Amino acid sequence: MPCSTAFEHSELSAAERRVLVQLERGYSNKAIAAALILSRRTVESHMSSLLAKTGCQSRTQLLLWALGER
């Protein structure tokens, strides 16, 4: 199932956008947490929210969605 095409970056919170940028750089949740000075659990929470908001089923789909939204 593809991600939502009706959803846009502008509908994400600032924290979600920061996490998404790190995902686009290829970072793992652990690396994102270190880069943004967050707990890994906080990053996991943002990832879950991103997946739910976009309708993506995986990090890979989320990454492809993010790259396509530019």
GUKOL-418799 format. One line per 3 residues: number of its first residue (from 1); their letters; for each residue x, y, z of N, C-alpha, C. Coordinates in steps of 0.02 Angstrom, whole numbers, plus 50000, padded with zeros to 5 digits. Example, Ala and Ser with C-alpha at 12.3 -4.5 7.8 and 13.67 -1.06 7.14 Angstrom:
2
1	AS	50660:49716:50390:50615:49775:50390:50660:49835:50390 | 50642:49888:50354:50684:49947:50357:50645:50002:50394
***
This chain:
70
1	MPC	50042:49941:50000:50000:50000:50000:50044:50062:50000 | 50034:50107:49953:50076:50167:49949:50059:50217:50003 | 50105:50262:50014:50094:50316:50062:50044:50366:50033
4	STA	50017:50407:50076:49967:50457:50055:50000:50510:50011 | 49970:50523:49955:49994:50576:49911:49962:50643:49929 | 49912:50642:49972:49877:50703:49991:49911:50737:50051
7	FEH	49956:50702:50082:49989:50728:50142:50053:50763:50122 | 50069:50820:50154:50128:50859:50136:50173:50871:50196 | 50236:50887:50182:50284:50902:50235:50259:50956:50282
10	SEL	50223:51005:50256:50200:51061:50297:50153:51040:50352 | 50124:50981:50347:50078:50956:50398:50114:50920:50455 | 50180:50914:50451:50219:50882:50503:50241:50932:50555
13	SAA	50251:50908:50616:50277:50952:50668:50351:50967:50654 | 50377:51018:50685:50448:51035:50676:50493:50977:50697 | 50476:50944:50751:50516:50887:50775:50513:50830:50725
16	ERR	50455:50816:50697:50448:50763:50647:50489:50779:50585 | 50489:50843:50564:50528:50862:50506:50603:50854:50518 | 50626:50869:50579:50697:50860:50596:50716:50786:50593
19	VLV	50672:50743:50619:50685:50671:50617:50685:50647:50544 | 50640:50672:50505:50635:50652:50434:50698:50671:50396 | 50726:50729:50410:50788:50750:50378:50844:50701:50394
22	QLE	50847:50679:50456:50899:50631:50475:50887:50563:50441 | 50824:50544:50434:50808:50482:50399:50832:50487:50326 | 50821:50545:50295:50843:50555:50226:50919:50549:50220
25	RGY	50955:50563:50273:51028:50556:50274:51050:50484:50285 | 51001:50440:50296:51017:50370:50305:51032:50349:50376 | 51015:50391:50424:51031:50377:50494:50982:50326:50524
28	SNK	51008:50285:50568:50966:50239:50608:50933:50279:50664 | 50885:50249:50698:50852:50283:50754:50904:50304:50807 | 50952:50260:50820:51004:50275:50869:51045:50335:50848
31	AIA	51064:50337:50784:51104:50393:50758:51063:50457:50756 | 50999:50452:50740:50955:50511:50741:50951:50539:50812 | 50942:50494:50860:50938:50515:50930:51001:50552:50951
34	AAL	51059:50526:50932:51122:50558:50950:51129:50625:50915 | 51112:50628:50851:51119:50691:50813:51073:50746:50839 | 51013:50727:50861:50964:50777:50883:50961:50784:50959
37	ILS	51003:50747:50993:51006:50747:51066:50937:50731:51095 | 50911:50674:51074:50847:50648:51097:50858:50576:51121 | 50809:50550:51158:50812:50479:51175:50792:50438:51114
40	RRT	50814:50376:51112:50794:50333:51056:50719:50323:51057 | 50689:50320:51116:50616:50311:51121:50579:50370:51091 | 50605:50431:51100:50573:50490:51071:50576:50487:50995
43	VES	50633:50465:50968:50640:50458:50896:50591:50405:50871 | 50586:50349:50906:50538:50297:50887:50467:50323:50887 | 50451:50365:50936:50384:50396:50939:50371:50441:50878
46	HMS	50421:50481:50860:50414:50524:50801:50407:50482:50738 | 50446:50428:50733:50441:50384:50674:50371:50354:50670 | 50345:50331:50725:50277:50302:50726:50226:50353:50703
49	SLL	50234:50414:50727:50188:50468:50707:50195:50483:50633 | 50256:50484:50608:50267:50497:50537:50235:50442:50494 | 50244:50380:50514:50214:50325:50477:50138:50330:50477
52	AKT	50109:50345:50535:50037:50350:50541:50009:50409:50499 | 50042:50466:50504:50018:50525:50467:50022:50517:50391 | 50075:50484:50369:50086:50478:50296:50054:50416:50267
55	GCQ	50037:50368:50309:50008:50306:50285:50060:50258:50258 | 50123:50273:50269:50177:50229:50247:50180:50168:50293 | 50204:50112:50265:50207:50050:50303:50276:50034:50329
58	SRT	50327:50070:50306:50396:50055:50327:50439:50118:50322 | 50498:50114:50352:50546:50169:50348:50566:50181:50275 | 50572:50128:50237:50591:50134:50166:50537:50172:50128
61	QLL	50474:50154:50138:50420:50190:50105:50419:50263:50127 | 50430:50275:50192:50431:50343:50218:50487:50383:50185 | 50545:50353:50177:50601:50387:50145:50584:50404:50073
64	LWA	50556:50356:50036:50538:50369:49967:50485:50423:49962 | 50437:50423:50008:50385:50475:50010:50418:50544:50022 | 50463:50546:50070:50496:50610:50087:50536:50636:50028
67	LGE	50572:50593:49994:50611:50614:49936:50567:50637:49879 | 50508:50606:49872:50462:50625:49819:50424:50689:49832 | 50423:50711:49895:50386:50771:49914:50426:50835:49900
70	R	50488:50829:49882:50530:50888:49872:50511:50925:49810
***
